[in-house]
Amino acid sequence: MIKLRRLRCSFCGRNENEVLKLVAGRRVYICDECVAIASRMMKSGSRDDSQSPKVEPTVWSKLLARIRQLLHGDDVQCVSSLSRSD
């Protein structure tokens, strides 16, 4: 038996029968109502475009930065060794 998958908006979760239009992208769908909300958000943006938004570093970028520091010998505070006493 063939099972058809119902398409739903990736943002609000409404299925294709609950919206007027559903626009498909690569593995992403957006309904007409979410497009309207996004459009209003883009138009009402009063942020000065000359200032870029502050982006917090992710855990992975912090970890990679710390690994680089350790590899280059910068700011090494404590290194534990796994040597055995015989």
JOZI-V592927 format. One line per field, one symbol per residue. ss: DSSP state (A for helix, B for strand, O for the rest). Layout:
ss->???
This chain:
ss->OOOOOOOBOOOOOOBOOOOOOBBBOOOOBBBAAAAAAAAAAAAOOOOOOOOOOOOOOOAAAAAAAAAAAAAAOOOOOOOOOOOOOO
